[in-house]
Amino acid sequence: MTKLKRGMVVDMEANNIKQENLVGVIGSRGVVSEVVNGKRSISKAQAFA
């Protein structure tokens, strides 16, 4: 697990956020999964959403 992914997962757990909570904010379920798994970066617009 990369340092960034580990940090994101820890932040999500600490704030009780699940991947499904990010659908519609970041994108589709597939996009959210790719972001959380470190296969895709988020854009500035997604970061500020």
Secondary structure, 3 states (H helix, E strand, C coil): CCHHHHHHHHHHHHCCCCHHHHECCCECHHHHHHHHCCCCCCCHHHHHC
